Amino acid sequence: MLPQEKQRTKATQLLNLLALHALGEKELSTTQIAAIKIFIGKFLPDMKAVEMSGPEGQPLLQSVEVVFRGTDGH
């Protein structure tokens, strides 16, 4: 197993521990929870809200092109 795969496996195991703790099935100390959070933070992106805007803070303009085709592909 590659080092990166080992780290992903460990992160998965730690996520499972946190899930068990959240469900009241596993007791973890505050220190253990903090350490798990730091370790997992290195592999999973933090799901923070991201605001996107256009030039000079203006709204982004989006366009969608819809093409209808017949059953013969034309």
PDB file as gemmi writes it, atoms N, CA and C in Angstrom:
CRYST1    1.000    1.000    1.000  90.00  90.00  90.00 P 1                      
ATOM      1  N   MET A   1       0.845  -1.179   0.000  1.00  0.00           N  
ATOM      2  CA  MET A   1       0.000   0.000   0.000  1.00  0.00           C  
ATOM      3  C   MET A   1       0.894   1.247   0.000  1.00  0.00           C  
ATOM      4  N   LEU A   2       0.547   2.194  -0.842  1.00  0.00           N  
ATOM      5  CA  LEU A   2       1.307   3.440  -0.940  1.00  0.00           C  
ATOM      6  C   LEU A   2       1.073   4.312   0.288  1.00  0.00           C  
ATOM      7  N   PRO A   3       2.049   5.170   0.637  1.00  0.00           N  
ATOM      8  CA  PRO A   3       1.882   6.041   1.813  1.00  0.00           C  
ATOM      9  C   PRO A   3       0.610   6.888   1.756  1.00  0.00           C  
ATOM     10  N   GLN A   4       0.272   7.384   0.572  1.00  0.00           N  
ATOM     11  CA  GLN A   4      -0.924   8.209   0.437  1.00  0.00           C  
ATOM     12  C   GLN A   4      -2.189   7.386   0.711  1.00  0.00           C  
ATOM     13  N   GLU A   5      -2.179   6.138   0.262  1.00  0.00           N  
ATOM     14  CA  GLU A   5      -3.319   5.254   0.516  1.00  0.00           C  
ATOM     15  C   GLU A   5      -3.448   4.956   2.005  1.00  0.00           C  
ATOM     16  N   LYS A   6      -2.323   4.782   2.683  1.00  0.00           N  
ATOM     17  CA  LYS A   6      -2.339   4.536   4.126  1.00  0.00           C  
ATOM     18  C   LYS A   6      -2.932   5.725   4.867  1.00  0.00           C  
ATOM     19  N   GLN A   7      -2.562   6.922   4.434  1.00  0.00           N  
ATOM     20  CA  GLN A   7      -3.074   8.117   5.090  1.00  0.00           C  
ATOM     21  C   GLN A   7      -4.578   8.259   4.866  1.00  0.00           C  
ATOM     22  N   ARG A   8      -5.044   7.954   3.658  1.00  0.00           N  
ATOM     23  CA  ARG A   8      -6.483   8.001   3.380  1.00  0.00           C  
ATOM     24  C   ARG A   8      -7.233   6.973   4.219  1.00  0.00           C  
ATOM     25  N   THR A   9      -6.653   5.785   4.348  1.00  0.00           N  
ATOM     26  CA  THR A   9      -7.269   4.739   5.159  1.00  0.00           C  
ATOM     27  C   THR A   9      -7.361   5.185   6.612  1.00  0.00           C  
ATOM     28  N   LYS A  10      -6.295   5.790   7.106  1.00  0.00           N  
ATOM     29  CA  LYS A  10      -6.286   6.275   8.486  1.00  0.00           C  
ATOM     30  C   LYS A  10      -7.323   7.385   8.668  1.00  0.00           C  
ATOM     31  N   ALA A  11      -7.421   8.288   7.692  1.00  0.00           N  
ATOM     32  CA  ALA A  11      -8.402   9.364   7.774  1.00  0.00           C  
ATOM     33  C   ALA A  11      -9.820   8.784   7.812  1.00  0.00           C  
ATOM     34  N   THR A  12     -10.069   7.750   7.025  1.00  0.00           N  
ATOM     35  CA  THR A  12     -11.379   7.100   7.027  1.00  0.00           C  
ATOM     36  C   THR A  12     -11.674   6.477   8.381  1.00  0.00           C  
ATOM     37  N   GLN A  13     -10.698   5.826   8.964  1.00  0.00           N  
ATOM     38  CA  GLN A  13     -10.871   5.213  10.277  1.00  0.00           C  
ATOM     39  C   GLN A  13     -11.180   6.280  11.332  1.00  0.00           C  
ATOM     40  N   LEU A  14     -10.473   7.406  11.238  1.00  0.00           N  
ATOM     41  CA  LEU A  14     -10.693   8.478  12.203  1.00  0.00           C  
ATOM     42  C   LEU A  14     -12.073   9.119  12.019  1.00  0.00           C  
ATOM     43  N   LEU A  15     -12.518   9.256  10.774  1.00  0.00           N  
ATOM     44  CA  LEU A  15     -13.870   9.758  10.524  1.00  0.00           C  
ATOM     45  C   LEU A  15     -14.914   8.820  11.130  1.00  0.00           C  
ATOM     46  N   ASN A  16     -14.672   7.527  11.005  1.00  0.00           N  
ATOM     47  CA  ASN A  16     -15.586   6.546  11.593  1.00  0.00           C  
ATOM     48  C   ASN A  16     -15.624   6.675  13.116  1.00  0.00           C  
ATOM     49  N   LEU A  17     -14.455   6.915  13.730  1.00  0.00           N  
ATOM     50  CA  LEU A  17     -14.403   7.130  15.179  1.00  0.00           C  
ATOM     51  C   LEU A  17     -15.227   8.348  15.580  1.00  0.00           C  
ATOM     52  N   LEU A  18     -15.077   9.440  14.824  1.00  0.00           N  
ATOM     53  CA  LEU A  18     -15.844  10.649  15.114  1.00  0.00           C  
ATOM     54  C   LEU A  18     -17.347  10.390  14.968  1.00  0.00           C  
ATOM     55  N   ALA A  19     -17.716   9.615  13.964  1.00  0.00           N  
ATOM     56  CA  ALA A  19     -19.133   9.288  13.768  1.00  0.00           C  
ATOM     57  C   ALA A  19     -19.666   8.495  14.961  1.00  0.00           C  
ATOM     58  N   LEU A  20     -18.891   7.534  15.423  1.00  0.00           N  
ATOM     59  CA  LEU A  20     -19.297   6.751  16.590  1.00  0.00           C  
ATOM     60  C   LEU A  20     -19.430   7.642  17.818  1.00  0.00           C  
ATOM     61  N   HIS A  21     -18.516   8.586  17.969  1.00  0.00           N  
ATOM     62  CA  HIS A  21     -18.579   9.523  19.085  1.00  0.00           C  
ATOM     63  C   HIS A  21     -19.835  10.385  18.993  1.00  0.00           C  
ATOM     64  N   ALA A  22     -20.120  10.870  17.788  1.00  0.00           N  
ATOM     65  CA  ALA A  22     -21.295  11.719  17.584  1.00  0.00           C  
ATOM     66  C   ALA A  22     -22.580  10.958  17.895  1.00  0.00           C  
ATOM     67  N   LEU A  23     -22.572   9.655  17.649  1.00  0.00           N  
ATOM     68  CA  LEU A  23     -23.751   8.821  17.911  1.00  0.00           C  
ATOM     69  C   LEU A  23     -23.810   8.315  19.356  1.00  0.00           C  
ATOM     70  N   GLY A  24     -22.816   8.699  20.157  1.00  0.00           N  
ATOM     71  CA  GLY A  24     -22.788   8.285  21.555  1.00  0.00           C  
ATOM     72  C   GLY A  24     -22.315   6.869  21.775  1.00  0.00           C  
ATOM     73  N   GLU A  25     -21.702   6.261  20.776  1.00  0.00           N  
ATOM     74  CA  GLU A  25     -21.256   4.870  20.880  1.00  0.00           C  
ATOM     75  C   GLU A  25     -19.787   4.740  21.253  1.00  0.00           C  
ATOM     76  N   LYS A  26     -19.040   5.846  21.186  1.00  0.00           N  
ATOM     77  CA  LYS A  26     -17.601   5.818  21.481  1.00  0.00           C  
ATOM     78  C   LYS A  26     -17.251   7.097  22.220  1.00  0.00           C  
ATOM     79  N   GLU A  27     -16.563   6.969  23.344  1.00  0.00           N  
ATOM     80  CA  GLU A  27     -16.159   8.138  24.116  1.00  0.00           C  
ATOM     81  C   GLU A  27     -14.764   8.572  23.672  1.00  0.00           C  
ATOM     82  N   LEU A  28     -14.637   9.852  23.333  1.00  0.00           N  
ATOM     83  CA  LEU A  28     -13.349  10.424  22.953  1.00  0.00           C  
ATOM     84  C   LEU A  28     -13.096  11.654  23.804  1.00  0.00           C  
ATOM     85  N   SER A  29     -11.823  11.864  24.138  1.00  0.00           N  
ATOM     86  CA  SER A  29     -11.475  13.059  24.907  1.00  0.00           C  
ATOM     87  C   SER A  29     -11.420  14.267  23.977  1.00  0.00           C  
ATOM     88  N   THR A  30     -11.440  15.438  24.560  1.00  0.00           N  
ATOM     89  CA  THR A  30     -11.344  16.669  23.780  1.00  0.00           C  
ATOM     90  C   THR A  30     -10.034  16.700  23.000  1.00  0.00           C  
ATOM     91  N   THR A  31      -8.971  16.220  23.606  1.00  0.00           N  
ATOM     92  CA  THR A  31      -7.664  16.178  22.934  1.00  0.00           C  
ATOM     93  C   THR A  31      -7.693  15.238  21.740  1.00  0.00           C  
ATOM     94  N   GLN A  32      -8.320  14.081  21.885  1.00  0.00           N  
ATOM     95  CA  GLN A  32      -8.415  13.132  20.777  1.00  0.00           C  
ATOM     96  C   GLN A  32      -9.216  13.734  19.623  1.00  0.00           C  
ATOM     97  N   ILE A  33     -10.312  14.392  19.948  1.00  0.00           N  
ATOM     98  CA  ILE A  33     -11.140  15.007  18.912  1.00  0.00           C  
ATOM     99  C   ILE A  33     -10.358  16.084  18.176  1.00  0.00           C  
ATOM    100  N   ALA A  34      -9.615  16.913  18.911  1.00  0.00           N  
ATOM    101  CA  ALA A  34      -8.816  17.974  18.288  1.00  0.00           C  
ATOM    102  C   ALA A  34      -7.739  17.385  17.379  1.00  0.00           C  
ATOM    103  N   ALA A  35      -7.085  16.318  17.834  1.00  0.00           N  
ATOM    104  CA  ALA A  35      -6.030  15.685  17.030  1.00  0.00           C  
ATOM    105  C   ALA A  35      -6.617  15.076  15.758  1.00  0.00           C  
ATOM    106  N   ILE A  36      -7.769  14.447  15.866  1.00  0.00           N  
ATOM    107  CA  ILE A  36      -8.427  13.865  14.694  1.00  0.00           C  
ATOM    108  C   ILE A  36      -8.785  14.961  13.703  1.00  0.00           C  
ATOM    109  N   LYS A  37      -9.315  16.056  14.212  1.00  0.00           N  
ATOM    110  CA  LYS A  37      -9.696  17.172  13.349  1.00  0.00           C  
ATOM    111  C   LYS A  37      -8.487  17.720  12.588  1.00  0.00           C  
ATOM    112  N   ILE A  38      -7.371  17.857  13.249  1.00  0.00           N  
ATOM    113  CA  ILE A  38      -6.144  18.343  12.590  1.00  0.00           C  
ATOM    114  C   ILE A  38      -5.688  17.365  11.517  1.00  0.00           C  
ATOM    115  N   PHE A  39      -5.670  16.071  11.845  1.00  0.00           N  
ATOM    116  CA  PHE A  39      -5.224  15.054  10.881  1.00  0.00           C  
ATOM    117  C   PHE A  39      -6.125  15.029   9.658  1.00  0.00           C  
ATOM    118  N   ILE A  40      -7.429  15.013   9.885  1.00  0.00           N  
ATOM    119  CA  ILE A  40      -8.376  14.951   8.777  1.00  0.00           C  
ATOM    120  C   ILE A  40      -8.314  16.214   7.940  1.00  0.00           C  
ATOM    121  N   GLY A  41      -8.073  17.355   8.580  1.00  0.00           N  
ATOM    122  CA  GLY A  41      -7.976  18.624   7.869  1.00  0.00           C  
ATOM    123  C   GLY A  41      -6.881  18.654   6.826  1.00  0.00           C  
ATOM    124  N   LYS A  42      -5.910  17.777   6.949  1.00  0.00           N  
ATOM    125  CA  LYS A  42      -4.825  17.712   5.966  1.00  0.00           C  
ATOM    126  C   LYS A  42      -5.237  16.969   4.701  1.00  0.00           C  
ATOM    127  N   PHE A  43      -6.339  16.217   4.761  1.00  0.00           N  
ATOM    128  CA  PHE A  43      -6.736  15.385   3.626  1.00  0.00           C  
ATOM    129  C   PHE A  43      -8.076  15.760   3.024  1.00  0.00           C  
ATOM    130  N   LEU A  44      -8.949  16.358   3.828  1.00  0.00           N  
ATOM    131  CA  LEU A  44     -10.259  16.736   3.337  1.00  0.00           C  
ATOM    132  C   LEU A  44     -10.394  18.250   3.370  1.00  0.00           C  
ATOM    133  N   PRO A  45     -10.916  18.830   2.322  1.00  0.00           N  
ATOM    134  CA  PRO A  45     -11.082  20.281   2.336  1.00  0.00           C  
ATOM    135  C   PRO A  45     -12.141  20.693   3.344  1.00  0.00           C  
ATOM    136  N   ASP A  46     -11.926  21.842   3.931  1.00  0.00           N  
ATOM    137  CA  ASP A  46     -12.897  22.407   4.848  1.00  0.00           C  
ATOM    138  C   ASP A  46     -14.064  22.918   4.012  1.00  0.00           C  
ATOM    139  N   MET A  47     -15.255  22.574   4.374  1.00  0.00           N  
ATOM    140  CA  MET A  47     -16.424  22.925   3.575  1.00  0.00           C  
ATOM    141  C   MET A  47     -16.944  24.314   3.955  1.00  0.00           C  
ATOM    142  N   LYS A  48     -16.121  25.322   3.714  1.00  0.00           N  
ATOM    143  CA  LYS A  48     -16.514  26.698   3.991  1.00  0.00           C  
ATOM    144  C   LYS A  48     -17.256  27.260   2.790  1.00  0.00           C  
ATOM    145  N   ALA A  49     -18.129  28.207   3.080  1.00  0.00           N  
ATOM    146  CA  ALA A  49     -18.860  28.864   1.999  1.00  0.00           C  
ATOM    147  C   ALA A  49     -17.895  29.721   1.188  1.00  0.00           C  
ATOM    148  N   VAL A  50     -18.070  29.698  -0.098  1.00  0.00           N  
ATOM    149  CA  VAL A  50     -17.242  30.494  -1.000  1.00  0.00           C  
ATOM    150  C   VAL A  50     -18.169  31.402  -1.796  1.00  0.00           C  
ATOM    151  N   GLU A  51     -17.869  32.682  -1.784  1.00  0.00           N  
ATOM    152  CA  GLU A  51     -18.664  33.631  -2.558  1.00  0.00           C  
ATOM    153  C   GLU A  51     -17.906  33.977  -3.819  1.00  0.00           C  
ATOM    154  N   MET A  52     -18.586  33.879  -4.932  1.00  0.00           N  
ATOM    155  CA  MET A  52     -17.956  34.208  -6.209  1.00  0.00           C  
ATOM    156  C   MET A  52     -18.599  35.478  -6.741  1.00  0.00           C  
ATOM    157  N   SER A  53     -17.760  36.340  -7.279  1.00  0.00           N  
ATOM    158  CA  SER A  53     -18.298  37.556  -7.870  1.00  0.00           C  
ATOM    159  C   SER A  53     -17.511  37.882  -9.131  1.00  0.00           C  
ATOM    160  N   GLY A  54     -18.108  38.744  -9.937  1.00  0.00           N  
ATOM    161  CA  GLY A  54     -17.476  39.162 -11.178  1.00  0.00           C  
ATOM    162  C   GLY A  54     -16.477  40.279 -10.922  1.00  0.00           C  
ATOM    163  N   PRO A  55     -16.045  40.944 -11.986  1.00  0.00           N  
ATOM    164  CA  PRO A  55     -15.082  42.025 -11.857  1.00  0.00           C  
ATOM    165  C   PRO A  55     -15.587  43.120 -10.914  1.00  0.00           C  
ATOM    166  N   GLU A  56     -14.718  43.588 -10.058  1.00  0.00           N  
ATOM    167  CA  GLU A  56     -14.995  44.661  -9.103  1.00  0.00           C  
ATOM    168  C   GLU A  56     -16.203  44.359  -8.227  1.00  0.00           C  
ATOM    169  N   GLY A  57     -16.393  43.091  -7.888  1.00  0.00           N  
ATOM    170  CA  GLY A  57     -17.461  42.700  -6.985  1.00  0.00           C  
ATOM    171  C   GLY A  57     -18.843  42.639  -7.595  1.00  0.00           C  
ATOM    172  N   GLN A  58     -18.933  42.840  -8.878  1.00  0.00           N  
ATOM    173  CA  GLN A  58     -20.235  42.783  -9.560  1.00  0.00           C  
ATOM    174  C   GLN A  58     -20.708  41.333  -9.643  1.00  0.00           C  
ATOM    175  N   PRO A  59     -22.012  41.149  -9.805  1.00  0.00           N  
ATOM    176  CA  PRO A  59     -22.522  39.775  -9.929  1.00  0.00           C  
ATOM    177  C   PRO A  59     -21.944  39.067 -11.150  1.00  0.00           C  
ATOM    178  N   LEU A  60     -21.814  37.764 -11.031  1.00  0.00           N  
ATOM    179  CA  LEU A  60     -21.377  36.957 -12.169  1.00  0.00           C  
ATOM    180  C   LEU A  60     -22.543  36.803 -13.142  1.00  0.00           C  
ATOM    181  N   LEU A  61     -22.241  36.918 -14.390  1.00  0.00           N  
ATOM    182  CA  LEU A  61     -23.263  36.694 -15.414  1.00  0.00           C  
ATOM    183  C   LEU A  61     -23.093  35.285 -15.945  1.00  0.00           C  
ATOM    184  N   GLN A  62     -24.182  34.572 -16.042  1.00  0.00           N  
ATOM    185  CA  GLN A  62     -24.140  33.208 -16.547  1.00  0.00           C  
ATOM    186  C   GLN A  62     -25.076  33.094 -17.734  1.00  0.00           C  
ATOM    187  N   SER A  63     -24.696  32.264 -18.651  1.00  0.00           N  
ATOM    188  CA  SER A  63     -25.580  31.997 -19.778  1.00  0.00           C  
ATOM    189  C   SER A  63     -25.620  30.497 -20.018  1.00  0.00           C  
ATOM    190  N   VAL A  64     -26.750  30.057 -20.501  1.00  0.00           N  
ATOM    191  CA  VAL A  64     -26.942  28.637 -20.786  1.00  0.00           C  
ATOM    192  C   VAL A  64     -27.483  28.526 -22.198  1.00  0.00           C  
ATOM    193  N   GLU A  65     -26.897  27.645 -22.968  1.00  0.00           N  
ATOM    194  CA  GLU A  65     -27.382  27.410 -24.321  1.00  0.00           C  
ATOM    195  C   GLU A  65     -28.097  26.073 -24.341  1.00  0.00           C  
ATOM    196  N   VAL A  66     -29.328  26.086 -24.799  1.00  0.00           N  
ATOM    197  CA  VAL A  66     -30.123  24.863 -24.897  1.00  0.00           C  
ATOM    198  C   VAL A  66     -30.350  24.578 -26.367  1.00  0.00           C  
ATOM    199  N   VAL A  67     -29.993  23.390 -26.792  1.00  0.00           N  
ATOM    200  CA  VAL A  67     -30.168  22.994 -28.182  1.00  0.00           C  
ATOM    201  C   VAL A  67     -31.103  21.791 -28.206  1.00  0.00           C  
ATOM    202  N   PHE A  68     -32.199  21.938 -28.911  1.00  0.00           N  
ATOM    203  CA  PHE A  68     -33.134  20.827 -29.063  1.00  0.00           C  
ATOM    204  C   PHE A  68     -32.845  20.130 -30.377  1.00  0.00           C  
ATOM    205  N   ARG A  69     -32.787  18.842 -30.344  1.00  0.00           N  
ATOM    206  CA  ARG A  69     -32.537  18.056 -31.540  1.00  0.00           C  
ATOM    207  C   ARG A  69     -33.657  17.059 -31.728  1.00  0.00           C  
ATOM    208  N   GLY A  70     -33.958  16.797 -32.954  1.00  0.00           N  
ATOM    209  CA  GLY A  70     -34.984  15.807 -33.263  1.00  0.00           C  
ATOM    210  C   GLY A  70     -34.458  14.416 -33.000  1.00  0.00           C  
ATOM    211  N   THR A  71     -35.294  13.444 -33.157  1.00  0.00           N  
ATOM    212  CA  THR A  71     -34.904  12.058 -32.933  1.00  0.00           C  
ATOM    213  C   THR A  71     -33.887  11.582 -33.963  1.00  0.00           C  
ATOM    214  N   ASP A  72     -33.778  12.295 -35.099  1.00  0.00           N  
ATOM    215  CA  ASP A  72     -32.792  11.912 -36.118  1.00  0.00           C  
ATOM    216  C   ASP A  72     -31.443  12.585 -35.874  1.00  0.00           C  
ATOM    217  N   GLY A  73     -31.314  13.360 -34.775  1.00  0.00           N  
ATOM    218  CA  GLY A  73     -30.037  14.003 -34.442  1.00  0.00           C  
ATOM    219  C   GLY A  73     -29.866  15.379 -35.038  1.00  0.00           C  
ATOM    220  N   HIS A  74     -30.851  15.897 -35.763  1.00  0.00           N  
ATOM    221  CA  HIS A  74     -30.761  17.235 -36.385  1.00  0.00           C  
ATOM    222  C   HIS A  74     -31.725  18.184 -35.731  1.00  0.00           C  
TER     223      HIS A  74                                                      
END                                                                             
